[in-house]
């Protein structure tokens, strides 16, 4: 099994890495953990090749296959595609954890849709991940899911059970498509800034561990009916690690290795990790106040992303657009953050436009290229005409990402964020406005806090250290 790079190069795109006048080598590795390929298990482990410089083009190739289902009219979700199947990703060097991130797709979605428009995502990411989220405005001026621009085919009456998947159907291993998930999309976005000189590791091992969701409803959507949690699965025996390395001349590598004896190599990076909480909402129109305490003492924080995610027990097998890749809008939001004992805002933010703008600040001034109702369902919702298209209702209010910028503007890994001297307090209040699609009232959510922090990887002649 191999990813078809012809699809990638046919659209006239090349590597995003900075061109260098050196040999570029690709390697393909199968899992070293032979137990991971057995049915029912959800983890694969790779030993990363230690050749030259590891670049941001490195990726994992995988495919989805039928498990117990006989229907093949199922496809990856449209918002994050194949990336949604990853439950957790860990990168370990010499038994030191460099990065360990759960639910990486929820961190990646706002980054992807702030850098690119919906059309750019559908044209480029679609080739690797099957992302193809596209919206349009109908004749009545209402926002809806743009079926004509995606791999859905829907009849004129647009009833709930009449759409058909025309591409990227999932069946057996011989007929299902292979997808490519870049390591930079799994919390290792430091590879975008600077390639990692893995040749300096010598005999020390570099291990990549991937945990996949066992419940296919987390990342797949069905055309009609209800999708069961075990109907489809990842084809574990055929998961491969495809790495791209820049090869340095032998004399340069020998010189760099010799320098390690007198001075260790310092690799600064911004790491991402997840802190979990819970939020229970009240009835429609009833305000709920919650204070979260986040232990980030002595760590330099660059960004905080807040996501309200569905519990495992709330997963629906009938969502036709986003599966469970959901950041649910819980209604009207009020926010105040206390950092180092001081309020981040002069007064709590209650204006929903300012709530949206916080995410723009945290993504270098680039706003989310998502429709209004995907991001927010609040008190203004009843004042705006809405489509009755069932696919619109499937994504409405499921992409509410609230990011807070803690950087000071100088752009450096160290010195560019805000060092936390005590626990951070997030005062989060919400007032539900909708009883269904999405369900906001009387519901418990997982509250996910993604923190981006400064980190230093130090490679010496005898050991590897990871410090904050």
C-alpha positions as CSV (number, residue, x, y, z in Angstrom):
1,X,0.0,0.0,0.0
2,X,1.3,3.4,-0.9
3,X,0.0,7.0,-1.2
4,X,-0.5,8.0,-4.8
5,X,1.7,11.1,-5.2
6,X,0.5,11.6,-8.7
7,X,-2.7,13.2,-7.3
8,X,-0.5,15.7,-5.4
9,X,1.8,16.7,-8.2
10,X,-0.9,16.8,-10.9
11,X,-2.3,20.0,-9.4
12,X,1.0,21.8,-9.8
13,X,2.1,21.9,-6.2
14,X,5.5,21.1,-4.7
15,X,7.0,20.8,-1.3
16,X,6.2,23.6,1.2
17,X,9.7,23.4,2.7
18,X,12.4,25.9,1.8
19,X,14.4,24.6,-1.3
20,X,17.9,23.4,-0.5
21,X,20.7,22.3,-2.8
22,X,21.0,18.8,-1.2
23,X,19.9,15.3,-1.8
24,X,16.3,14.6,-0.6
25,X,15.6,11.0,0.3
26,X,12.2,9.4,1.1
27,X,11.9,6.3,3.3
28,X,9.0,4.0,4.0
29,X,8.7,2.2,7.3
30,X,6.1,-0.4,8.5
31,X,5.2,-0.6,12.2
32,X,7.8,-2.2,14.5
33,X,5.2,-3.3,16.9
34,X,3.9,-6.5,15.3
35,X,1.0,-6.7,17.8
36,X,-0.5,-3.5,16.5
37,X,-1.6,-5.1,13.3
38,X,-4.1,-7.5,14.9
39,X,-7.8,-6.8,14.8
40,X,-9.3,-4.9,17.7
41,X,-6.1,-3.1,18.7
42,X,-5.6,0.6,17.9
43,X,-2.0,1.5,18.3
44,X,0.9,1.4,15.8
45,X,4.6,2.2,16.6
46,X,7.3,3.3,14.2
47,X,11.1,3.8,14.6
48,X,11.8,7.0,12.7
49,X,14.9,6.7,10.4
50,X,17.8,8.9,11.6
51,X,19.0,10.2,8.2
52,X,19.9,13.8,7.6
53,X,17.2,16.4,8.5
54,X,13.6,15.3,9.0
55,X,11.3,17.7,7.1
56,X,7.7,18.8,7.3
57,X,6.8,16.7,4.3
58,X,7.0,13.5,6.3
59,X,3.7,11.8,6.8
60,X,1.8,8.6,7.7
61,X,-0.2,6.8,5.0
62,X,-3.3,4.8,5.9
63,X,-6.6,3.6,4.6
64,X,-10.0,2.7,6.0
65,X,-11.7,-0.6,5.2
66,X,-14.9,-2.4,6.0
67,X,-15.0,-4.3,9.2
68,X,-18.5,-5.6,9.7
69,X,-20.5,-3.5,7.2
70,X,-21.5,-4.6,3.8
71,X,-22.4,-1.1,2.6
72,X,-19.7,1.0,0.9
73,X,-21.5,4.4,0.7
74,X,-19.4,5.8,3.6
75,X,-16.7,8.5,3.3
76,X,-14.3,10.5,5.6
77,X,-15.9,13.5,7.2
78,X,-15.7,16.7,5.2
79,X,-14.1,19.1,7.8
80,X,-10.9,17.3,8.8
81,X,-11.0,14.2,6.6
82,X,-8.8,11.3,7.5
83,X,-7.0,13.3,10.2
84,X,-9.9,12.8,12.4
85,X,-9.1,9.1,13.0
86,X,-6.0,9.9,15.2
87,X,-6.9,9.8,18.9
88,X,-3.4,10.5,20.1
89,X,0.1,11.0,18.7
90,X,3.4,10.8,20.6
91,X,7.0,11.4,19.5
92,X,9.7,10.0,21.9
93,X,13.4,10.5,21.5
94,X,15.7,8.4,23.8
95,X,12.7,7.7,26.1
96,X,12.1,11.5,26.4
97,X,8.7,12.7,25.3
98,X,9.0,15.5,22.7
99,X,5.3,15.9,22.0
100,X,2.2,14.1,23.2
101,X,-1.1,15.4,21.8
102,X,-4.6,14.0,22.1
103,X,-7.3,14.8,19.4
104,X,-4.8,16.6,17.1
105,X,-7.5,17.3,14.5
106,X,-9.4,19.7,16.8
107,X,-6.2,21.8,17.1
108,X,-5.4,21.5,13.4
109,X,-8.9,22.5,12.0
110,X,-8.8,26.2,13.1
111,X,-5.2,26.5,11.9
112,X,-6.0,25.0,8.5
113,X,-9.2,27.1,7.9
114,X,-7.5,30.3,9.0
115,X,-4.6,29.9,6.6
116,X,-6.7,28.8,3.6
117,X,-10.1,29.5,2.2
118,X,-12.7,26.7,1.9
119,X,-11.8,26.4,-1.8
120,X,-8.1,26.1,-1.1
121,X,-8.6,23.5,1.5
122,X,-10.9,21.5,-0.8
123,X,-8.4,21.7,-3.6
124,X,-5.2,20.9,-1.7
125,X,-6.0,19.1,1.6
126,X,-8.6,17.1,-0.3
127,X,-5.8,15.3,-2.1
128,X,-4.2,14.1,1.1
129,X,-6.9,14.0,3.7
130,X,-10.2,14.2,1.8
131,X,-11.2,17.5,3.4
132,X,-13.9,19.0,1.2
133,X,-16.0,21.3,3.4
134,X,-17.7,23.8,1.2
135,X,-20.6,26.1,1.7
136,X,-22.6,28.4,-0.6
137,X,-25.6,30.8,-0.6
138,X,-28.9,29.5,-2.1
139,X,-31.5,31.5,-4.1
140,X,-33.1,32.7,-0.9
141,X,-29.9,34.1,0.4
142,X,-29.5,31.4,3.0
143,X,-26.2,29.6,3.8
144,X,-26.1,25.9,3.1
145,X,-23.7,23.0,2.4
146,X,-22.5,23.2,-1.2
147,X,-23.2,19.6,-2.4
148,X,-22.3,20.5,-6.0
149,X,-18.7,21.3,-4.9
150,X,-18.1,18.1,-2.9
151,X,-18.2,14.3,-3.4
152,X,-21.9,14.2,-2.5
153,X,-24.6,13.6,-5.1
154,X,-28.1,14.6,-3.8
155,X,-31.4,14.4,-5.5
156,X,-33.6,17.4,-6.2
157,X,-35.9,16.9,-3.2
158,X,-32.8,17.0,-0.9
159,X,-34.4,14.5,1.6
160,X,-32.3,13.2,4.5
161,X,-31.6,9.7,2.9
162,X,-31.1,10.7,-0.8
163,X,-27.5,11.8,-0.9
164,X,-24.9,9.5,-2.5
165,X,-21.1,9.4,-2.2
166,X,-19.6,9.4,-5.6
167,X,-15.9,9.5,-4.7
168,X,-13.7,8.2,-1.9
169,X,-16.0,5.4,-0.9
170,X,-14.7,3.0,1.7
171,X,-14.8,-0.7,0.9
172,X,-12.1,-3.4,1.1
173,X,-8.3,-2.9,1.0
174,X,-8.1,-3.3,-2.7
175,X,-10.6,-0.5,-3.5
176,X,-10.3,2.0,-0.6
177,X,-8.2,5.1,-1.1
178,X,-5.0,5.7,0.8
179,X,-4.6,9.0,2.7
180,X,-1.5,10.9,3.8
181,X,-1.4,12.6,7.3
182,X,1.6,14.9,7.7
183,X,3.5,14.7,11.0
184,X,3.1,18.5,11.2
185,X,-0.6,18.0,11.6
186,X,-0.2,15.8,14.6
187,X,1.1,18.4,17.0
188,X,4.6,18.4,15.5
189,X,4.1,21.7,13.7
190,X,7.7,22.7,14.7
191,X,8.7,20.8,11.6
192,X,7.2,23.6,9.6
193,X,9.6,26.1,11.1
194,X,12.8,24.1,11.0
195,X,13.8,20.6,10.0
196,X,14.9,18.3,12.8
197,X,18.5,17.1,12.5
198,X,17.9,13.5,13.4
199,X,21.3,12.4,12.2
200,X,22.7,13.8,15.5
201,X,20.9,11.2,17.5
202,X,23.4,8.5,16.7
203,X,22.4,5.2,18.4
204,X,19.5,6.8,20.3
205,X,16.0,5.8,19.1
206,X,13.3,8.1,17.8
207,X,9.9,6.5,18.2
208,X,6.5,7.6,16.8
209,X,3.4,6.2,18.5
210,X,-0.1,6.6,17.0
211,X,-3.4,5.7,18.7
212,X,-6.5,5.4,16.5
213,X,-10.1,5.7,17.4
214,X,-11.8,2.3,17.6
215,X,-15.2,4.0,17.0
216,X,-15.4,4.8,13.2
217,X,-18.2,7.4,13.9
218,X,-15.5,9.7,15.2
219,X,-14.2,10.4,11.7
220,X,-16.5,8.7,9.1
221,X,-19.9,9.8,7.8
222,X,-22.6,7.6,6.1
223,X,-24.9,8.5,3.2
224,X,-28.0,7.2,4.9
225,X,-29.2,5.2,7.9
226,X,-27.1,4.9,11.0
227,X,-23.4,4.2,11.0
228,X,-22.3,1.6,13.7
229,X,-19.1,2.1,15.7
230,X,-17.5,-1.1,14.4
231,X,-18.7,-1.0,10.8
232,X,-15.3,0.3,9.5
233,X,-11.8,0.5,10.9
234,X,-8.3,1.6,10.0
235,X,-6.3,-1.0,8.0
236,X,-3.7,-1.4,10.7
237,X,-1.3,-3.9,9.0
238,X,-0.9,-1.5,6.1
239,X,-0.2,1.8,8.0
240,X,3.2,3.2,6.9
241,X,5.5,6.0,7.9
242,X,6.7,7.9,4.9
243,X,9.5,10.3,5.9
244,X,11.4,12.9,3.8
245,X,14.9,13.7,4.7
246,X,17.4,16.3,3.5
247,X,20.8,14.5,3.2
248,X,23.8,16.5,4.2
249,X,27.3,15.8,2.8
250,X,29.3,13.3,4.9
251,X,31.9,15.8,5.9
252,X,29.2,18.2,7.2
253,X,27.6,15.5,9.2
254,X,30.9,14.4,10.7
255,X,31.8,18.0,11.6
256,X,28.4,18.5,13.3
257,X,28.7,15.2,15.3
258,X,32.2,16.2,16.4
259,X,30.9,19.5,17.7
260,X,28.4,17.7,20.0
261,X,31.4,16.6,22.2
262,X,32.0,20.2,23.2
263,X,28.6,21.9,22.7
264,X,25.2,20.2,22.6
265,X,22.7,21.1,19.8
266,X,19.8,23.2,20.9
267,X,16.5,22.9,19.1
268,X,13.8,25.3,20.3
269,X,10.2,24.3,19.5
270,X,6.6,25.2,20.3
271,X,4.8,22.2,21.7
272,X,1.1,21.6,22.1
273,X,-0.6,19.6,24.8
274,X,-4.1,19.1,26.1
275,X,-5.7,19.8,29.4
276,X,-9.3,18.5,30.0
277,X,-12.3,19.7,31.9
278,X,-16.0,19.4,31.8
279,X,-18.9,21.8,31.3
280,X,-22.6,21.1,32.1
281,X,-25.1,23.5,30.5
282,X,-28.6,24.4,31.8
283,X,-31.9,25.0,30.1
284,X,-32.3,27.3,27.1
285,X,-31.9,30.9,28.3
286,X,-30.2,29.9,31.6
287,X,-26.7,31.2,32.2
288,X,-24.1,28.7,33.5
289,X,-20.9,30.0,35.1
290,X,-17.7,27.8,35.3
291,X,-14.2,28.6,36.4
292,X,-11.4,26.4,35.1
293,X,-7.9,26.4,36.7
294,X,-5.1,25.4,34.3
295,X,-1.7,24.4,35.8
296,X,0.8,26.0,33.4
297,X,3.3,27.3,36.1
298,X,6.7,28.2,34.8
299,X,5.8,27.5,31.3
300,X,5.9,30.1,28.5
301,X,2.4,30.1,26.9
302,X,2.0,31.3,23.4
303,X,-1.6,30.4,22.7
304,X,-4.7,28.8,24.3
305,X,-7.4,27.1,22.3
306,X,-10.8,26.3,24.0
307,X,-13.0,23.6,22.5
308,X,-16.3,22.2,23.8
309,X,-16.4,18.6,22.5
310,X,-19.1,15.9,22.5
311,X,-18.8,13.1,25.0
312,X,-18.2,9.6,23.7
313,X,-21.8,8.7,24.7
314,X,-23.2,11.5,22.5
315,X,-21.6,10.4,19.3
316,X,-24.2,10.3,16.4
317,X,-24.0,7.8,13.6
318,X,-26.3,9.9,11.4
319,X,-24.2,13.0,11.0
320,X,-23.5,13.4,7.2
321,X,-20.9,16.1,7.3
322,X,-18.5,16.4,10.3
323,X,-18.9,13.1,12.2
324,X,-17.7,13.7,15.7
325,X,-15.0,16.3,14.7
326,X,-17.1,18.9,16.6
327,X,-16.3,22.0,18.6
328,X,-19.8,22.7,19.7
329,X,-21.1,26.3,20.0
330,X,-22.9,26.3,23.4
331,X,-24.8,29.6,23.0
332,X,-23.9,33.1,24.1
333,X,-20.4,33.1,25.6
334,X,-18.9,35.3,28.2
335,X,-15.1,35.1,28.8
336,X,-12.6,36.4,31.3
337,X,-9.1,35.0,31.9
338,X,-6.8,35.6,34.8
339,X,-3.1,35.2,34.0
340,X,-0.4,35.8,36.6
341,X,-3.0,37.2,38.9
342,X,-4.3,39.8,36.5
343,X,-7.4,39.9,34.3
344,X,-6.5,39.6,30.7
345,X,-9.5,41.8,29.7
346,X,-10.6,45.0,31.4
347,X,-14.1,43.5,31.7
348,X,-15.5,40.1,30.6
349,X,-16.1,39.8,26.9
350,X,-19.7,39.4,26.1
351,X,-19.9,40.6,22.5
352,X,-19.8,37.5,20.2
353,X,-18.0,39.4,17.5
354,X,-15.1,40.0,19.9
355,X,-15.2,36.3,20.9
356,X,-14.6,35.5,17.2
357,X,-11.9,38.1,16.9
358,X,-9.9,36.6,19.7
359,X,-9.3,33.5,17.5
360,X,-8.2,35.9,14.7
361,X,-5.6,37.5,16.9
362,X,-4.3,34.1,17.9
363,X,-3.8,33.0,14.3
364,X,-1.6,35.9,13.2
365,X,-4.5,38.1,12.2
366,X,-6.1,35.5,9.9
367,X,-9.8,34.9,10.5
368,X,-11.4,31.5,10.3
369,X,-12.8,30.9,6.8
370,X,-15.9,29.1,8.1
371,X,-19.5,30.2,7.7
372,X,-21.2,32.1,10.5
373,X,-23.5,29.2,11.6
374,X,-20.7,26.7,11.6
375,X,-18.9,28.9,14.2
376,X,-21.7,30.2,16.2
377,X,-25.3,29.5,17.3
378,X,-26.3,32.2,19.8
379,X,-29.0,34.7,20.7
380,X,-28.8,36.2,17.2
381,X,-29.5,32.9,15.5
382,X,-33.3,33.3,15.5
383,X,-33.0,36.7,13.7
384,X,-31.3,35.3,10.7
385,X,-33.1,33.2,8.0
386,X,-31.6,29.7,7.9
387,X,-31.7,26.9,5.4
388,X,-33.7,23.7,6.1
389,X,-31.2,21.6,4.3
390,X,-30.3,18.6,6.5
391,X,-26.6,18.8,5.6
392,X,-26.6,22.4,6.9
393,X,-28.1,21.4,10.1
394,X,-25.5,18.6,10.5
395,X,-22.6,21.1,10.6
396,X,-24.5,24.1,12.2
397,X,-22.8,25.1,15.5
398,X,-20.1,22.4,15.3
399,X,-17.0,24.5,14.6
400,X,-16.8,26.9,17.6
401,X,-13.0,27.5,18.2
402,X,-12.0,30.1,20.7
403,X,-8.3,30.8,20.7
404,X,-6.5,33.3,23.0
405,X,-3.2,34.9,22.0
406,X,-0.5,35.2,24.8
407,X,2.4,36.1,22.5
408,X,4.1,39.4,22.8
409,X,4.9,39.9,19.1
410,X,8.6,39.3,18.8
411,X,8.0,35.9,17.2
412,X,10.7,33.9,19.1
413,X,10.1,30.5,20.6
414,X,11.6,31.7,23.9
415,X,10.7,35.2,24.9
416,X,7.8,35.4,22.5
417,X,5.1,34.1,24.9
418,X,4.0,34.8,28.5
419,X,5.6,32.9,31.4
420,X,2.9,31.7,33.8
421,X,3.9,32.2,37.4
422,X,0.7,30.7,38.9
423,X,-2.3,28.7,37.8
424,X,-4.3,30.3,35.0
425,X,-8.0,30.9,35.6
426,X,-10.5,30.8,32.8
427,X,-14.0,32.2,33.7
428,X,-16.3,30.7,31.1
429,X,-20.0,31.5,31.0
430,X,-22.5,30.2,28.5
431,X,-26.2,30.7,27.8
432,X,-27.8,27.9,25.6
433,X,-30.0,29.1,22.8
434,X,-30.9,25.9,20.9
435,X,-32.4,22.6,21.9
436,X,-31.1,20.6,19.0
437,X,-28.7,20.6,16.0
438,X,-26.6,21.2,18.0
439,X,-28.0,20.3,21.4
440,X,-26.9,23.1,23.8
441,X,-29.3,22.7,26.7
442,X,-28.9,20.3,29.7
443,X,-25.8,18.7,28.3
444,X,-22.3,17.8,29.5
445,X,-19.4,18.6,27.3
446,X,-15.7,17.8,27.4
447,X,-13.9,21.2,27.7
448,X,-10.6,20.9,26.0
449,X,-7.8,23.4,26.5
450,X,-4.9,23.2,24.0
451,X,-1.8,25.0,25.2
452,X,1.0,26.0,23.0
453,X,4.2,26.4,25.1
454,X,7.9,26.9,24.5
455,X,10.1,23.9,24.8
456,X,13.8,23.1,24.3
457,X,15.1,19.8,22.8
458,X,18.8,19.4,23.7
459,X,20.8,16.8,21.9
460,X,24.2,16.1,23.4
461,X,26.9,13.5,22.8
462,X,25.7,11.3,25.6
463,X,22.1,12.1,26.2
464,X,18.9,13.9,25.1
465,X,17.1,16.4,27.3
466,X,13.6,18.0,26.9
467,X,12.9,21.1,29.0
468,X,10.4,24.0,29.2
